[in-house]
Amino acid sequence: MSTLLEVNDLKTYFYTTSGIVPSVDGVSFSLESGQTTALVGESGCGKSVTSFSIMQLVNAPGKIVGGEILFKGKDLTELSDREMRKIRGNEISMIFQEPLTSLNPILKIGDQLDEILLLHQTLSKKEAKNKSVEMLKKVGIPRAEHVYDMHPHELSGGMRQRVMIAMALSCNPSLLIADEPTTALDVTIQAQILRLMKNLKKEFETSILLITHDLGVVAELADKVIVMYAGQVVEEADVMSLYAEPKHPYTQGLIQSTPKIDSEVDTLNSIQGNVPTPSNKPSGCYFHPRCPFAMDICKSQMPELKTNEQNGNKVRCWLHESHQEG
């Protein structure tokens, strides 16, 4: 597999009246062609800002202040707005977590689908309409011709999300970024959308960057998992290794707090405390105030993200380094 996306030391800061807020603080990872990589963590850890940085959609007061985002070897941070518009929606598409606010309420579904195709592909209006209807059928929408002429508010949440997926895949992008694609949906519809994304990934041979806090979704879709905390990557592993033997205490806490259908315990484990605000991070390891294994060194020094030479997995934790040395 070839590397499709490579993010190196990405830093995205917000310049507020209260000072500089580092939302994404030196994030690095790569995504291979045909692979689904999940960015995981609690709300506020920097997942969505990372995805918006890749799409070059960070608005003031936010700004990418360092690092590079290589897509097919080209650094997206150095492209002009015009050059980025050719890539956005065509080679890289994004599904947002709330489709009702992402779709234009005054335009018909068909007009919004057609617009993307007419912008990026050399199609006539008739050809664009035929392609739009075909895409609506591919995502499992019944009476696609009828839905083509409807407005977003006339559809259910699950149907709107299917429309968003159809729009995102209409130009057959190399990379699909899915930001919490099932959060606003009920459990039954979530399962349908996940099956749909899995099937469409195979059909279109699209790589997926999945942004989520739901480890159930990760287990269903991902090949590789990147765990973020307070704007940093704290662990990276293939999905099987991560669930079988999580290394970072934060990852362990996330997995332990996931409800299990066969559990006899009627209470859920939880990680004590909250994710620190980007403007008020603790010294040393950012997780140490919540970590049950915190040592003195954790409170004063930030551990590096170290790679396991045997399997390529990565972890940022003094406990793990001490274990290796011992």
N, C-alpha and C positions, 0 to 999 in steps of 0.2 A: 504493500500500500504506500502511496505517496502522501506527503504532508500537504494538506489543502490550506489550513489556517495555522499560523504560528503567532502567538502573542508573547512578546518579550518585555518584561519589566514595565508593564502598563501602569501608568499613574494618572488618575483622573481626580482633580481637585475641584472643590466648589469655593468660590471667593465670595464670602458673605460679609455682612456688616459686623458680625461677631468674630471674623477672622477666617483663615484658610482651613477648609474641612477636607481632609484626604479620604475620599469615598472608596477609591480603588488605589491600593498602595503597594505597587510593585508586583502585579500579577503576571505570571508566565504559565503558558500551557500550549499544547498543540493538538490539532484535530486531523486525523487521517481521512483520506477519501473513502467514502462508503461507511464511515464510522458514526455511531451516535455517542456523543460525549455529554455527560450531565454535569452542570454546575449546581452544587447543592449547598444549602445553608439556611439559617433563619432569616427572617425579614430584617433588612438593614445591614446585611453582610457585604453588599456590593455586587451581587449577582446581576441584577438588572442594569446597573450602571455599566458593568463590563460589557453586556450585550449592546447597550446603546452606544458605547464607545466604538465597538466593532462596526456598527452601522453608521458611525459618524453623525449621530443624532443627539449628542450632548449639547444642550443649549445653555446660554448664560443664566446664572453665574458659573456654570460648570465649564471645565476646560481640560482637555488632555494635555498634561504638562511634561510627560516623559514616556519613553518606551516606543515600541513599534508594533504594528499589527500587519503581518505579512499574509496576504491572501493570494495564492498562486504565485508567491514570490514578490508581489508588489505591495509596498508599504502604503496602506490606506490612509495613514495620518498625513501623508505628503500630497494627497490628491486634492484637486480643486473641487468645489461644490458641483460643478458641471460634470467632471469626470466621475465623481461619486454617484451622481444621479443615474449614470449609465449602468453602474454596478448594482445599486440598491433597487430591489424589486425584480432584477433580471438575473444576476449571478448570485446575489445574496438576498434572500427574502426573510420576512419576520412575521410570526404569528403572535399577536398580543393577547394578554390574559383576559381582557374584557372586550369582546368583539363589538358590542353595541356602541362603545365610545370610539372604536377604531374605524367603523364604517360610517360613511357620510349619511346622516339621517334623511336628507332631502333628495338623494339620488337613488334611482332604482339599482337593484343588485347587478343587473346586466350592464348598466352604464359603468359601474365601478370596475367590473371585470374587464370589460372592453377597453377601458382607458389604459390599463396596464399593458395589454397586448398591443394596442395601437402605438403606445409610447416606445416599446422595446422591440417589437417585431414588425416586419414589413408585411402587414396584412390589410386587406380591404375591410370595410365595416361589416360586410356580410361574413367574411371569413372569421373576423374577430368574434362575432356573435355565435357562429357555429362552434368555435373553439371554447367559448365561455360556457355554452350549454353542455358541451362534452365534458368539461371539467366539473361542472355541477353534478353530472351523472356519476363521474368517477369517484366523487366523495360521498356517494350514496344518498343524494338528495332526490326524492321522488318528484315526479312532475316538474322536471328541471326547466322546461320551457315556460311553465307558469311562474316558478320562483324567479326566473330571470327578470320578469316584469314587476316583481314585488319590491317593497321598501323594507329596510332592515327591521323596523318595529313590528312588521307583520309576521316575523319568524320567531321561533323559540330560541333559547340560548344555544342549544345543541346545534340547531340548523344554522345559526349565525356563525358558530365556530367552524362548521363544515364549509361555509362560504369563505371564511378567512383562509382556510387551508387550500381551497380551490384557487383563490387569488394568489396565495404565496407560491403555489406550484405551477401556475399557468405558464410561466416562462421557463419551466424546467431548470431551476437554479441548482448550482453546485452545492450551496450551503443553505440550509433552512434553520433559522434561529426561532425556537419556540419558547416564549416567555410565559411560564405558568399556564400552559394551554388548556388545562382542565380544571383550574381552580374555581371558576364561577359556575361549574356544572354539577348536577347531582351525580351520585355514584354510578348509576346505570349508564348515563350518557357518557361519563368519564371513560368507562370501559370500552364503549363503542368508538370514541374518538381515539383512544390509544391503539385499538386494533386497526383503525383506519390509517393512522400515522405509520404503523409498522408495515402494513401492506403497501402503502404508497411509497415508502422509503425503498422497498425492494423494486417496485415497478419503475420508479423514476431514478433510482441509483443516486439518491440525494444524501449528503452528509447532514447530520442534525446536531445542533448545539441546543441542548435541552436545559432550560433554566427552571428550577423547581425547588421546593422545600419538602416535597412528598417522596419519601424513599420507596413507597410502593410503586409509584410511577417510574422511578429509576430502575427498579428491579425488572419492570416490564419492558423497558425500551433501551436502556443504556448498555454500551460495551465498556466504556470507561467512565469513572466518576472523579470529579474534582470537587473537594470539599473546601468551601470558603468560610472564613471567620474574620470579622472586623476588617474587611478590605484586603485580606491576604489569603493565599492558598495554604491550607494547613495539612492537606493530604491529597494524594492522587494515586489511584490504583484501578486495575480492571475490576469490573463489577463483582465477579466471583470472589476475588481476594478481599475486597472491601467488606463484603457481608460475612465472609468466613472468619476473617481475622483483621478487624479494624485496628489501626495502630495508634491514632491520635485519640486522646481522651474525649475530645469533642465529637469525633465520629462515633466513638463507642456510645456516647450519651444519646446521639441522634438515633442510632439503631435501637438502643434499649427503650427509647421513648415511643417507638413505633408500635401501635397495637397489633397483636397477633391473634388470629382467629382461633388457634388451638390452645391459647393460654388459659390456665385455670385462675389466674389472678385477676381480680375485678378492678384494680387500680393501675394507672399508668405511671411508669417512671418518668421523671422530668429532670432537665438540667437546671440546677438552681441559678437564680440571677437572670440577668438580661444581657444581650449583646451591647457592648459599650457604644455610645454615640461616636461618630467619626471625629468629633471635635474634642472628645474627652476620653482618649484611650489610656489604659493603665501602662505603667512602665513594664519593661521586660516582655514576656510572652503575654499577648493580649487576652489569652484565655485563663491565665492563672487565678484570677479572683473567683472563677467558677469551677476550677479543676480540683477534683478530690485527691489528685496525686501531686499537687504543686510542691516544688522544692524551693529552697532559698534562691538558687540560680534562676529559676523561672520568674521570680519577682524583679530581677534586675537586668537580665540579659535576654535579648530576642534570639531564639534558635534559628538556624538556617534551614531552608528546605533541602533536605538531603535525599539523594537517590540511592535506593537499594541496588547494588550492582548485579544481583542475581536475577531480579524480576523487573527492574525498572520502575517499581513503585516508589513514591516519594512521601516523606512525612516531615513536618516541622515540629519537633518536640524534644526537649532535653531528656525526658524520661526514656525515650527510644534510643537516644544517643548513648546514655549511660548504660542501657541494657546491652547495646552493641559492644561498647568498650569492656563491659564486665564479662 
